[in-house]
């Protein structure tokens, strides 16, 4: 976390800073496993579209940290996290239809990103 982040007014329910690393580590393991399960499945409808949406999603995931912490812009990060939300809902549905476990592995990630969206909105409104 940056010194700038420490100065921000925080929305209600903001978790302590130490929680982010272990949560993201667990989520990234589940995301990677879900991706492997999806691509190892024999039946993959919309493969090109799913792969494209996954690429957009991963790029948005990587961009969020730079937009929020690097550029110090909760507003730009909010636009980015909206893209994360939309693409993740699609991936959750498509992965789940192809491989039930792959979809279930994305569920904690989806819930965390929706919670992060709430936090991002709060940081945008409060700061």
C-alpha positions as CSV (number, residue, x, y, z in Angstrom):
1,X,0.0,0.0,0.0
2,X,1.2,3.5,-0.7
3,X,1.5,6.5,1.7
4,X,-1.2,8.2,-0.5
5,X,-3.6,5.4,0.3
6,X,-3.1,5.8,4.0
7,X,-4.3,9.4,3.7
8,X,-7.6,8.5,2.1
9,X,-11.0,8.5,3.9
10,X,-12.2,4.9,3.8
11,X,-15.6,3.5,3.2
12,X,-17.4,1.5,5.9
13,X,-16.3,-2.2,5.8
14,X,-12.8,-1.4,4.5
15,X,-10.7,-4.4,5.6
16,X,-7.3,-4.0,7.2
17,X,-4.4,-3.6,4.7
18,X,-2.8,-7.0,5.7
19,X,-5.8,-8.9,4.4
20,X,-5.3,-8.1,0.7
21,X,-2.2,-10.2,0.1
22,X,-3.4,-13.5,1.4
23,X,-6.9,-13.0,-0.2
24,X,-5.4,-12.2,-3.6
25,X,-2.9,-15.1,-3.4
26,X,-5.7,-17.5,-2.8
27,X,-7.9,-16.0,-5.5
28,X,-5.1,-16.1,-8.1
29,X,-4.6,-19.8,-7.4
30,X,-8.3,-20.4,-7.8
31,X,-8.4,-18.2,-11.0
32,X,-5.5,-20.1,-12.5
33,X,-7.0,-23.4,-11.7
34,X,-10.4,-22.4,-13.2
35,X,-8.6,-21.3,-16.4
36,X,-6.8,-24.6,-16.7
37,X,-10.0,-26.6,-16.0
38,X,-11.8,-24.5,-18.7
39,X,-9.2,-25.0,-21.4
40,X,-8.8,-28.7,-20.6
41,X,-12.6,-29.3,-21.0
42,X,-13.5,-31.1,-24.2
43,X,-16.6,-28.9,-24.9
44,X,-15.9,-25.2,-25.1
45,X,-18.6,-23.2,-26.8
46,X,-17.7,-19.7,-27.7
47,X,-14.0,-20.5,-27.3
48,X,-12.8,-17.4,-29.2
49,X,-15.2,-15.1,-27.5
50,X,-14.4,-16.5,-24.0
51,X,-10.6,-16.2,-24.7
52,X,-11.1,-12.6,-25.8
53,X,-13.2,-11.7,-22.8
54,X,-10.6,-13.4,-20.5
55,X,-7.8,-11.4,-22.1
56,X,-9.8,-8.1,-21.6
57,X,-10.5,-9.2,-18.0
58,X,-6.9,-10.0,-17.2
59,X,-5.8,-6.7,-18.7
60,X,-8.4,-4.8,-16.6
61,X,-7.3,-6.8,-13.5
62,X,-3.7,-5.7,-14.1
63,X,-4.6,-2.1,-14.9
64,X,-6.7,-1.5,-11.7
65,X,-3.7,-1.3,-9.4
66,X,-1.9,1.2,-11.7
67,X,-5.0,3.3,-12.1
68,X,-5.9,3.4,-8.4
69,X,-2.4,3.5,-6.8
70,X,-0.1,4.6,-9.6
71,X,-2.3,7.4,-11.0
72,X,-4.1,7.9,-7.7
73,X,-7.4,7.9,-9.6
74,X,-10.3,6.2,-7.9
75,X,-12.4,7.5,-10.8
76,X,-10.4,5.7,-13.5
77,X,-10.1,2.6,-11.3
78,X,-13.9,2.7,-11.0
79,X,-14.3,2.5,-14.8
80,X,-11.8,-0.3,-14.9
81,X,-13.5,-2.3,-12.1
82,X,-16.8,-2.0,-13.9
83,X,-15.1,-3.7,-16.9
84,X,-13.8,-6.3,-14.4
85,X,-17.4,-6.9,-13.1
86,X,-19.0,-7.3,-16.5
87,X,-16.3,-9.6,-17.9
88,X,-16.1,-11.7,-14.7
89,X,-19.9,-12.3,-14.7
90,X,-19.6,-13.5,-18.3
91,X,-16.6,-15.7,-17.5
92,X,-18.3,-17.1,-14.4
93,X,-21.3,-18.2,-16.5
94,X,-19.3,-19.5,-19.4
95,X,-16.7,-21.4,-17.3
96,X,-19.5,-22.9,-15.2
97,X,-21.4,-24.1,-18.3
98,X,-18.2,-25.8,-19.6
99,X,-16.8,-27.1,-16.3
100,X,-18.9,-26.7,-13.1
101,X,-15.8,-26.7,-10.9
102,X,-14.2,-24.0,-13.0
103,X,-17.2,-21.8,-12.5
104,X,-17.4,-22.5,-8.8
105,X,-13.7,-21.6,-8.4
106,X,-14.5,-18.2,-9.9
107,X,-17.3,-17.5,-7.4
108,X,-15.1,-16.3,-4.5
109,X,-13.3,-14.0,-7.0
110,X,-16.6,-12.7,-8.2
111,X,-17.7,-11.9,-4.7
112,X,-14.4,-10.3,-3.8
113,X,-14.5,-8.1,-7.0
114,X,-18.0,-7.0,-6.2
115,X,-16.9,-6.1,-2.7
116,X,-13.9,-4.3,-4.2
117,X,-16.3,-2.4,-6.5
118,X,-18.2,-1.3,-3.4
119,X,-14.9,-0.1,-1.8
120,X,-13.9,1.7,-5.0
121,X,-17.2,3.5,-5.2
122,X,-16.7,4.5,-1.6
123,X,-13.1,5.8,-2.2
124,X,-14.4,7.7,-5.2
125,X,-17.2,9.3,-3.3
126,X,-15.3,10.1,-0.1
127,X,-12.1,11.5,-1.6
